Amino acid sequence: MQCLIRETSNQRQVWGELLVLKTVIHNNVSSPFAAEAYACLEGTKLGMSLGVHSIKLMGDSKIIIRKCQTTLTDKSVIGAIIRDIQNKKVCFQEILFQHIHRSGNSQAHRLAKDTLEKGENSYLMGEELSRHIFASERRRPRAPD
């Protein structure tokens, strides 16, 4: 998941740049869907801890994004995680959940891979985040001309 913070610019509402990337290692997660749901939950908690009023959470699991967008009770295996996310929606003036392709989620995936290799949680913002994004873009294979 990636978290974007809403900013106001010249009386126009514009979504800001990527503000923060955070990874948390969860042990004994039952499925990839549960891992994505936990990532979404961590994104909402992060937005709350930053004290922002509007956030945009982007992820590459259409199913999880759809479940987060709805207000219906989810009765699946990950229903409790989805309910936690839905209960936290009231903490924001605006919260959007958006699906992006995995290729567009490369910074988050790179950070997750680095976190698993190191075996510790990570939290990047500001200059550290900029360095991570720059390094991720340099690692990305270029299309032939």
Backbone hydrogen bonds, N-H to C=O, Kabsch-Sander energy under -0.5 kcal/mol:
donor,donor_aa,acceptor,acceptor_aa,energy
2,Q,58,M,-1.9
3,C,20,V,-0.9
4,L,2,Q,-0.5
4,L,56,K,-2.5
5,I,17,E,-0.8
6,R,54,S,-1.7
7,E,14,V,-1.6
9,S,12,R,-2.5
12,R,9,S,-1.8
14,V,7,E,-1.6
14,V,12,R,-0.7
16,G,5,I,-1.5
19,L,3,C,-1.3
20,V,3,C,-0.8
21,L,124,L,-2.3
23,T,122,S,-2.8
26,H,24,V,-0.6
35,A,31,S,-2.0
36,E,32,P,-2.3
37,A,33,F,-2.5
38,Y,34,A,-2.7
39,A,35,A,-2.0
40,C,36,E,-2.1
41,L,37,A,-2.4
42,E,38,Y,-2.7
43,G,39,A,-1.9
44,T,40,C,-2.0
45,K,41,L,-2.4
46,L,42,E,-2.4
47,G,43,G,-2.3
48,M,44,T,-2.1
49,S,45,K,-2.5
50,L,46,L,-2.1
51,G,47,G,-0.7
51,G,48,M,-0.8
52,V,47,G,-1.8
55,I,94,E,-2.0
56,K,4,L,-2.0
57,L,96,L,-3.1
58,M,2,Q,-2.2
58,M,56,K,-0.5
59,G,98,Q,-1.9
62,K,60,D,-0.7
65,I,61,S,-2.4
66,R,62,K,-2.7
67,K,63,I,-2.3
68,C,64,I,-2.3
69,Q,65,I,-1.8
70,T,66,R,-1.3
75,K,73,T,-0.6
79,G,76,S,-1.8
82,I,78,I,-2.2
83,R,79,G,-2.6
84,D,80,A,-1.9
85,I,81,I,-2.0
86,Q,82,I,-2.8
87,N,83,R,-2.7
88,K,84,D,-1.2
88,K,85,I,-0.5
89,K,85,I,-0.6
89,K,86,Q,-0.8
90,V,87,N,-0.5
91,C,88,K,-1.7
92,F,89,K,-1.8
93,Q,53,H,-2.1
94,E,53,H,-1.9
96,L,55,I,-2.3
98,Q,57,L,-2.8
98,Q,96,L,-0.5
100,I,59,G,-2.2
104,G,101,H,-1.1
105,N,101,H,-0.5
105,N,102,R,-1.4
106,S,103,S,-0.8
109,H,105,N,-2.1
110,R,106,S,-2.8
111,L,107,Q,-2.3
112,A,108,A,-2.2
113,K,109,H,-2.3
114,D,110,R,-2.6
115,T,111,L,-2.6
116,L,112,A,-2.4
117,E,113,K,-2.2
118,K,114,D,-2.2
119,G,115,T,-2.4
120,E,115,T,-1.1
122,S,23,T,-1.5
124,L,21,L,-3.4
126,G,19,L,-0.6
128,E,125,M,-1.0
130,S,126,G,-2.1
131,R,127,E,-2.4
132,H,128,E,-2.2
133,I,129,L,-2.6
134,F,130,S,-2.5
135,A,131,R,-2.6
136,S,132,H,-2.6
137,E,133,I,-2.4
138,R,134,F,-1.8
139,R,135,A,-1.6
140,R,136,S,-1.2
